[in-house]
Amino acid sequence: MTRTVWDSSLGKKTVMAVSGLIMLLYLVVHMLGNLKIFFGPGDFNHYAHWLRTLGEPFLHYEWALWIIRVVLVVAVVAHATAAYQLSRRDIRARPSRYVHSKARSSYATRTMRWGGIILGLFIVWHLLDLTTGTVHSGGFQSGHPYQNVVDTFSTWYGDVIYIVAMLALGLHIRHGFWSAAQTLGAGSRTRDRALKTVANVLALVLTAGFVAVPVAVMTGVVS
């Protein structure tokens, strides 16, 4: 039964929708947490430490954080795999390009695939930069996330990589949220306008919220 659902295009779209909404929920929480940097190093570092003690004493140190990470990894892999397989299926179904592109196709729709690739590469860089410290500039300090964030956004390339990725994220969310709603049956002729408005607001708020941090470091608001 599970294999049959996965093999169908609708099944893959459903997997993309559900995994996408899981990641969207995480992004909202992650953005709110990032904005604590405006309250100073004490608050921001305390928040980062709290994440590692979440669920104690029922859960051991960092267990909740690792559960969240595992869920996100599964969601990302499922989302990317379904997207790739649907893309290959779409190409096989129509091997020659249309003579005329669809006029109603939005910029976000046309760039979803490239946006996904950009975001995938960004996730790898982001983890190597602020989680493991492998590519971090200025000397990675374990247990000092505030300083690590400031170090990253004190470099021009750190700002460029992050801001470009967040713009791609905004476009991805703008189309992806509405598409997920259609797949899960939430869309209708009367609700489509409201869903598109929600998608636009989510994309704008998340993009602005994430970009606010590197901009604050660049302008000296956060230092």
N, C-alpha and C positions, 0 to 999 in steps of 0.2 A: 504494500500500500504506500509506504513512504517513498519507495523507489519510483512508483508510478507517478506520484505527485511531483517529485523532483524532476522527472523526465519531461513533464509538460511545461509549456511556456508560462501558463498561468501559475504553476507551482513555483517556478523560478522567480517570477515577478512578485509572488507573495513573500518568498524568502527575502527578496531585496527590500520589500516594503517593511516587513517586520524588523529586519536587521537594521535598516535605515532609521526607523523610529527609535530603536534602542540607542543607536549612536547619537541621534538628535537629543534625546533626553540627557545623555552624558554630556554633550556639548553645552547644553544650557547650564547644568550644574558646574561644569568646568569653567565656563566663562564667569559665572558669579564668584567662584573661588578666586579666579585670576584678578578680579577687580579689587580684592582685599589688599592688593599691593599698594593701593592708594592710601591705606590706613597705616602704612609704615612697616618696617622690617619685623617688628615684634608681632603684630597681628598676622602678617603673611606667613612668617615662619611657624607661628603657633598653629595656624590652620593646616600647614603641611604636616606638622607633627600629629595633629588630631586625626588626619586621614590614616595615619599608620596605627593609631590606637583605637580606631573605630571598631565597635563591637566588643571591646574588652569589658569585663573579664571573660565573657562567654567565648569570645574568639581570642586567639593568641595575637601577639604583635604582628601587624601587617597582613594578617589573614584576610580581613575584609578587603583590603586594597588589592591583594592578589586575586580574590574572587572577582572583583570588578575588572581587573586586567584580563582574566581568562574569558569572562563574558564578552568583553570588547574585542578580544582577538578572534573569538568564534564569530562574532557579528561581522567584523571586517572581512574575514576570510570567506564567509558565506555570501556576503554582499558582493565582493569582488568576483568570486567564482561564478555566481549567478549572472552578474553583469557581463562577464567575458563570454560565457556560454550563450547567452541571449544575443550578444553582438555577433558571434560567429554564426549562429542560426539565422540571424537577420541577413547577413552577408550572403550565405548560401541560398537563401530564398530569393534574393534579387542580386545576382552577380554583376549586373551592369548598372551603372549609375542612372538615376532618373535624368531625363533631358532637362526638366525644369524642377528646381528645388521647391519644396512646399512653402508657400508664402506665409503660412501661419506658424511655421516653425520658428520659435524664439531663439535668441542667441544662446540662452542657457541650455536649451534642448540640444542645439547643435554642438555644444562644447562639453556635454556631460561626460563623454568618454575621456577626453583629454583632461577634464577637471578631475576625474577619478584617479587618473595616473599621477597628476600633480600632487593630489592629496595623499596618495599612497607613498610617494617618495618623501613628501614632507613628514609624514608620521615617522618614517625611519630616521630621518635627520633629527626630528624633534626629540625622539627617545635617546639617540646617541648624544645629543647636546645637553638636555636637562635631566635625564634620568640616569644614564650611565656615565656621562661626562666625557665620553670618548672623543668627541669632536669639539668640545667646549673651549671657548676662548678665555683667556685670563686666569686659568687655573680653577678647575671645578672644586667646589667646597661642599662636601657631603654634609647635609644637615643645615645648610644655609641657602635655601632656595631663593630668597630675596636677592642676595648678592649674585647668584648664578644668573637670574633673569636679567638683572642690570648689566652684567658682563655681556650677555648675548646680544642685547639690544643697544650696546654701546659700539657695536661693529656695524658697518654699512651693509655687509652681506647678510648678517643676522636679521636686520630689519627688512631687507628686500625679500629674502626667502619667506619670512613669516607673513608679511603683508600680501605678497602675491598669492600665497597659499590661502590666506583668509578671504581674499577676493574670489578665488576659485571655490572656496567653501560656500560663500554666499550664493553664488550662481547655482551650485550643486543643490543646496537646500531649497532655493526658490523653485526649481523644477521638481526636485525629488519629493518634497513634501506633498505637493499637489498630485504627483503621479502615484505616490503611495496611497493617498486617500482614494483615488480612483480604483486602484487594484483591490483595496480592502472593502470596497463597496460603500464608502462614505460619500462619494460624489453623486451629485444629481443636478438637474438643470437649475433648480432653485438654490442649491448650496455651492455651486461651482465658484461664483463670484466671491463668496465669503471665504472659501478655502484658498483661493488665489490671494486674497488679501492677507490671510493668516500666513501663507507661505512667504509673501513679500515682506511682511513685518518681521517674521522670524529671521529671514535672511539678513535684513537690514540691522536688526538689533544684535544678532550674533556677530556679524562682521564688524560693526562699530565697537562692540564690547571687547572683542579680541584685539582689534587694531589699536584700541585706546592705550594698551600697555606699551607697545614699542614706541608709539608717538609720545607718550608721557616721558619715557626714558630719553628719547631724542631731544625733547624740548627742555629737559632738566626738571620737570615736575616731579619725577621719581628719580632718585639718585642714591 
